[in-house]
């Protein structure tokens, strides 16, 4: 059953008007939302806490845009600005995915990778995105996957009737 939003998710959502999003539920470390103005639905989670430098608040999201016929798009907001040409690698249960990236964001290279990442997330306990920042230092953001599958399903269902 959905719980109240954790404080970190609330902080993430403050940037947009509260009326712009419908809470579809909180499941473990993940939450699902519908934004009827776009329209889009997505599952989202904050990275595990860290005492290391952060340029941005990192999060992972899996989005659906029904009017664009886009489903299950993976997106990561990284904790630091990337070095020019930096390689960004997502690791889930020993599987490695090289992501496309720029600035402070990373995403799957194509729809096939989106699907493979989402499938791997459903059966893993955590995932880690690693890269090199603009200062040349390596960094990583780790995400617990508790509730990810349910949040992804809630986001898909939340946009199922939108055409």
C-alpha positions as MATLAB code, in Angstrom:
seq = 'XXXXXXXXXXXXXXXXXXXXXXXXXXXXXXXXXXXXXXXXXXXXXXXXXXXXXXXXXXXXXXXXXXXXXXXXXXXXXXXXXXXXXXXXXXXXXXXXXXXXXXXXXXXXXXXXXXXXXXXXXXXXXXXXXXXXXXXXXXXXXXXXXXXXXXXXXXXXXXXXXXX';
ca = [
       0.000    0.000    0.000;
       1.368    3.498   -0.817;
       2.911    5.453    2.061;
       3.422    9.169    2.577;
       6.157   10.760    0.480;
       9.636   10.669    2.035;
      11.123   14.113    2.726;
      13.738   13.757   -0.036;
      11.078   13.126   -2.667;
       9.087   16.082   -1.410;
      12.178   18.279   -1.766;
      12.650   17.068   -5.330;
       9.085   17.941   -6.236;
       9.091   21.463   -4.769;
      10.561   22.813   -8.015;
       7.224   22.372   -9.846;
       3.739   23.476   -8.815;
       2.057   20.965   -6.527;
      -1.024   20.878   -8.726;
       1.042   19.768  -11.718;
       1.521   16.221  -10.417;
      -0.702   13.445   -9.162;
       0.883   11.130   -6.602;
       0.320    7.562   -7.808;
       1.996    6.063   -4.741;
       5.218    5.501   -2.829;
       6.654    1.998   -2.921;
       9.772    1.293   -0.888;
      12.425    3.787   -2.046;
      10.515    4.666   -5.235;
       7.465    6.801   -6.036;
       5.207    7.128   -9.073;
       3.619   10.318  -10.405;
       1.370   11.483  -13.233;
       1.761   14.949  -14.740;
      -1.512   15.462  -16.663;
      -0.394   18.787  -18.156;
       2.266   17.122  -20.343;
       0.908   14.289  -20.102;
       3.518   11.935  -18.660;
       3.912    9.403  -15.884;
       7.106    8.321  -14.188;
       8.689    6.311  -11.406;
      11.439    8.154   -9.526;
      13.921    7.645   -6.695;
      16.655    9.647   -5.029;
      20.218    8.304   -4.878;
      21.401    6.935   -1.570;
      22.746    9.680    0.740;
      26.403   10.636    0.480;
      28.759   13.019    2.287;
      30.759   13.540   -0.885;
      30.526   16.658   -3.048;
      27.380   17.006   -5.119;
      26.737   19.576   -7.820;
      23.153   18.319   -8.247;
      20.647   16.229   -6.298;
      20.887   12.864   -8.086;
      17.813   10.870   -9.024;
      16.762    8.065  -11.334;
      13.500    8.168  -13.297;
      11.665    5.911  -15.715;
       9.157    7.891  -17.761;
       6.240    7.374  -20.110;
       4.975   10.000  -22.583;
       1.874    8.420  -24.182;
       1.325   11.119  -26.829;
       4.904   10.656  -28.039;
       4.536    6.862  -27.874;
       7.528    6.714  -25.525;
       7.444    4.188  -22.697;
       9.979    3.182  -20.092;
      12.635    5.826  -20.824;
      15.477    5.720  -18.300;
      16.988    9.003  -17.093;
      19.591    9.759  -14.430;
      20.374   13.144  -12.955;
      23.946   12.640  -11.798;
      25.415   14.143   -8.646;
      28.228   15.932  -10.478;
      28.954   17.668  -13.769;
      30.603   15.233  -16.140;
      34.054   15.541  -17.634;
      34.002   16.187  -21.380;
      33.518   12.817  -23.105;
      33.234   10.941  -19.795;
      32.063    7.350  -19.929;
      28.977    6.733  -17.763;
      28.338    3.149  -16.695;
      25.247    1.749  -14.993;
      25.781   -1.524  -13.116;
      22.863   -3.734  -12.050;
      23.602   -7.206  -10.622;
      26.807   -7.531  -12.616;
      25.238   -6.290  -15.868;
      26.936   -3.172  -17.224;
      25.267   -0.616  -19.477;
      27.193    2.256  -21.060;
      24.838    5.236  -20.991;
      24.664    8.298  -23.239;
      25.420   11.408  -21.229;
      26.050   15.104  -21.161;
      26.366   17.815  -18.510;
      24.860   16.236  -15.419;
      22.461   13.781  -17.076;
      22.601   10.257  -18.481;
      20.106    8.090  -20.328;
      19.886    4.819  -22.231;
      21.363    4.809  -25.735;
      18.158    3.465  -27.302;
      14.790    1.798  -26.620;
      16.374   -1.652  -26.458;
      18.679   -0.497  -23.645;
      15.739    1.197  -21.860;
      13.943   -2.164  -21.843;
      17.028   -4.112  -20.712;
      17.714   -1.689  -17.848;
      14.086   -1.749  -16.685;
      14.073   -5.557  -16.781;
      17.313   -5.763  -14.782;
      15.941   -3.300  -12.210;
      12.959   -5.573  -11.528;
      15.084   -8.366  -10.078;
      18.008   -6.523   -8.446;
      18.505   -5.007   -5.018;
      20.448   -1.936   -6.113;
      22.065   -0.202   -9.073;
      25.056    2.127   -9.365;
      25.891    4.785  -11.942;
      29.580    5.707  -12.124;
      31.527    8.281  -14.117;
      34.297   10.894  -13.992;
      33.420   14.464  -13.041;
      34.592   17.738  -14.598;
      37.495   17.849  -12.120;
      38.690   14.416  -13.227;
      37.518   12.568  -10.091;
      35.562    9.339  -10.242;
      32.163    9.294   -8.541;
      29.202    6.973   -8.194;
      25.515    7.245   -7.295;
      23.776    4.195   -5.847;
      20.032    3.527   -5.829;
      18.090    0.999   -3.770;
      15.618   -0.807   -5.999;
      13.135   -1.704   -3.270;
       9.745   -0.790   -4.758;
      11.099    0.089   -8.213;
       9.093   -2.575  -10.061;
       5.824   -1.559   -8.399;
       6.480    2.149   -9.003;
       7.265    1.463  -12.682;
       4.027   -0.514  -12.987;
       2.037    2.259  -11.265;
       3.478    4.831  -13.672;
       2.574    2.665  -16.693;
      -0.968    2.168  -15.420;
      -1.261    5.871  -14.547;
      -0.846    6.803  -18.222;
      -2.531    3.750  -19.762;
      -5.727    5.547  -20.804;
      -4.079    8.693  -22.190;
      -4.014    9.070  -25.959;
];
